Structure formats: C-alpha cells, structure tokens
C-alpha cells in the first residue's frame, strides 16, 4: 500500500514536528534553563567579587577604624571602667542640672570574649536638663551606647520629668595568639 505524495508530506511534517518537540523537551529547554541558572550564578559571583574588591580596597581604612575602636573601648580593668563611667555620669548631671536618683551598673560577659558594662539610670528634671543630660551622654568621648530611653511626666503640666535610661559601655579583650 503506497502513500500518496500528500500523505508523505504530512507524515514528514508530523515527524519533523515530533522531532522538534522531543528536541525541545529533551535538549533545548534543559540547556536554556541551565544557561539561565549559570547566568544568574555568574551575576551573583560578580557582585560578591565586587564587594570583596571594595572591602579589600578599604582594608587599611577598616583596620585603622578597628584599631581606633579598640583604643576607645573602656579600660580593661572593671573597677577602673566603672569609676570612669560613674565620674562621667556625675559630670553630665552637673552640666545638665538633672537630679540623678539611682545608677545601677552591672557587668555582662559576651560569648565573643568582650564584656559590657550595662548601666540603668533614673533621674528627674525639667525638659532642658533632661535633654542636656542625654546630649552630654551621646557626645561624651567614652564608648557608650544609649540602649533604652523612657521619659515620663511627674506632674500634671509636664514640667517635672522622670528619665529612665539604659546605656552600655564595651570592653574589648585582646586576642590571645
């Protein structure tokens, strides 16, 4: 039984379509997907490389900054560090005119060989003295970080304020080699 010319052409076209469909499913689509994945991975690696080059270019600056931060940390003697912070709090209170009601320092050991001096302070004063106290704390040369601040009114008009803060100071341990 022979096929007519038209049937042969239709069979050939159907065979080509099946061949193209199988070729796309088995070869072209997987290769295109792999190409896209590799292209995106190359893009990510280029970004990481640029970031690494940027950091490597800033190495000296970062080392200097780290050295400065280590030098500005609190002294590595706990009583001396407490004395330094308590003296600073006293100076801030005098400059601001704020009444310090309580100051509770405590030491917190960190897992990275550093220690924190955490201080909780309560005080009272008017708006000017409270803001001046906070300004003095923030602008002091000691490496202190203001963690929590709570200001509440102690009278109905809001002229007498209560200040409750928590701030920390860092002691960096020297690395043992």
C-alpha positions as CSV (number, residue, x, y, z in Angstrom):
1,X,0.0,0.0,0.0
2,X,1.7,3.1,-1.1
3,X,1.3,6.6,0.3
4,X,0.3,9.4,-1.8
5,X,2.6,12.3,-2.2
6,X,0.4,14.5,0.0
7,X,0.3,11.9,2.8
8,X,4.1,11.5,2.6
9,X,4.5,15.3,3.1
10,X,2.1,15.2,6.0
11,X,4.0,12.3,7.6
12,X,7.3,14.1,7.1
13,X,5.9,17.3,8.6
14,X,4.4,15.3,11.6
15,X,7.8,13.6,12.0
16,X,9.7,16.9,11.9
17,X,7.2,18.4,14.5
18,X,7.6,15.4,16.8
19,X,11.4,15.5,16.4
20,X,11.4,19.3,17.2
21,X,9.1,18.8,20.2
22,X,11.3,16.0,21.6
23,X,14.4,18.0,20.8
24,X,12.9,21.0,22.7
25,X,11.8,18.9,25.7
26,X,15.0,16.8,25.9
27,X,17.7,19.2,24.8
28,X,16.8,22.9,24.2
29,X,14.7,23.6,27.3
30,X,17.0,21.9,29.8
31,X,20.0,23.7,28.2
32,X,18.2,27.1,28.3
33,X,17.3,26.5,32.0
34,X,20.9,25.6,32.8
35,X,22.1,28.6,30.9
36,X,19.8,30.9,32.8
37,X,20.9,29.4,36.2
38,X,24.5,29.8,35.3
39,X,24.0,33.4,34.2
40,X,22.3,34.3,37.4
41,X,25.0,32.5,39.4
42,X,27.7,34.4,37.4
43,X,25.9,37.6,38.2
44,X,25.8,36.8,42.0
45,X,29.5,35.8,41.9
46,X,30.4,39.1,40.1
47,X,28.5,41.1,42.8
48,X,30.4,39.1,45.6
49,X,33.7,39.8,43.8
50,X,32.9,43.5,43.5
51,X,32.0,43.6,47.2
52,X,35.2,41.7,48.1
53,X,37.3,44.1,46.0
54,X,35.6,47.1,47.7
55,X,36.4,45.6,51.1
56,X,40.0,44.7,50.1
57,X,40.4,48.3,48.8
58,X,39.2,49.7,52.2
59,X,41.3,47.2,54.2
60,X,43.7,49.8,55.6
61,X,40.9,52.2,56.4
62,X,38.9,49.4,58.2
63,X,42.0,48.3,60.1
64,X,42.6,51.8,61.3
65,X,39.0,52.2,62.3
66,X,39.0,48.9,64.2
67,X,42.2,49.9,66.0
68,X,40.6,53.2,66.9
69,X,37.5,51.5,68.2
70,X,39.7,49.1,70.3
71,X,41.7,52.0,71.7
72,X,38.5,53.9,72.6
73,X,36.9,51.0,74.4
74,X,36.6,51.2,78.2
75,X,39.8,50.3,80.1
76,X,40.3,46.6,80.6
77,X,40.0,46.9,84.4
78,X,36.4,46.5,85.6
79,X,36.6,48.8,88.7
80,X,38.5,51.4,86.8
81,X,36.0,51.3,83.9
82,X,33.1,51.6,86.4
83,X,34.9,54.6,88.1
84,X,35.3,56.3,84.7
85,X,31.7,55.8,83.7
86,X,30.3,56.9,87.1
87,X,32.5,60.0,87.0
88,X,31.2,60.8,83.6
89,X,27.6,60.4,84.8
90,X,28.3,62.8,87.6
91,X,29.8,65.4,85.2
92,X,26.8,65.1,82.9
93,X,24.4,65.6,85.9
94,X,26.3,68.7,87.0
95,X,26.4,70.2,83.5
96,X,22.8,69.5,82.8
97,X,21.3,70.3,86.2
98,X,19.5,67.0,86.3
99,X,18.9,65.1,89.6
100,X,20.2,61.5,89.3
101,X,18.1,59.3,91.6
102,X,19.7,56.0,91.0
103,X,22.5,54.4,88.9
104,X,22.9,50.7,88.8
105,X,25.9,49.3,86.9
106,X,26.3,45.6,86.1
107,X,28.7,43.6,84.0
108,X,27.6,41.3,81.2
109,X,30.1,38.8,79.7
110,X,29.6,38.2,76.0
111,X,30.4,35.0,74.1
112,X,32.9,36.8,71.9
113,X,35.4,37.5,74.7
114,X,34.1,41.0,75.3
115,X,32.3,42.5,78.3
116,X,29.6,45.1,78.6
117,X,29.1,47.5,81.4
118,X,25.3,48.0,81.5
119,X,24.1,50.9,83.5
120,X,20.5,51.7,84.4
121,X,19.9,55.3,85.5
122,X,16.8,57.1,86.7
123,X,16.7,60.8,87.3
124,X,14.4,63.8,87.2
125,X,14.5,67.4,86.0
126,X,12.8,69.7,83.6
127,X,12.9,69.3,79.8
128,X,16.1,71.3,79.4
129,X,18.0,69.4,82.0
130,X,16.9,66.0,80.7
131,X,17.7,66.8,77.0
132,X,21.1,68.3,78.1
133,X,21.9,65.2,80.0
134,X,21.1,63.0,77.0
135,X,23.2,65.3,74.8
136,X,26.1,65.0,77.2
137,X,25.8,61.2,77.2
138,X,25.7,61.0,73.4
139,X,28.6,63.4,72.9
140,X,31.0,62.1,75.5
141,X,34.3,60.6,74.3
142,X,33.6,57.4,76.3
143,X,32.4,54.5,74.1
144,X,28.9,54.4,75.4
145,X,25.7,53.4,73.6
146,X,22.3,54.5,74.6
147,X,20.0,51.4,74.5
148,X,16.7,52.5,76.1
149,X,15.1,55.8,77.0
150,X,11.9,56.5,78.8
151,X,10.7,60.0,79.7
152,X,7.6,60.4,81.7
153,X,5.9,63.5,83.3
154,X,5.9,63.6,87.0
155,X,3.4,66.4,87.3
156,X,0.1,67.3,85.6
157,X,1.7,70.1,83.5
158,X,4.7,68.1,82.3
159,X,7.3,70.5,83.7
160,X,8.9,67.9,86.0
161,X,10.1,64.9,84.0
162,X,11.3,61.5,85.1
163,X,14.1,60.0,83.0
164,X,14.9,56.2,82.9
165,X,17.7,55.1,80.6
166,X,19.9,52.1,79.9
167,X,23.3,52.5,78.3
168,X,26.2,50.2,77.8
169,X,29.9,50.6,77.5
170,X,32.1,48.0,75.8
171,X,35.4,46.4,76.9
172,X,37.2,44.6,74.0
173,X,39.5,41.8,75.2
174,X,42.9,41.5,73.4
175,X,43.0,38.4,71.3
176,X,45.2,35.7,72.6
177,X,47.5,34.3,70.0
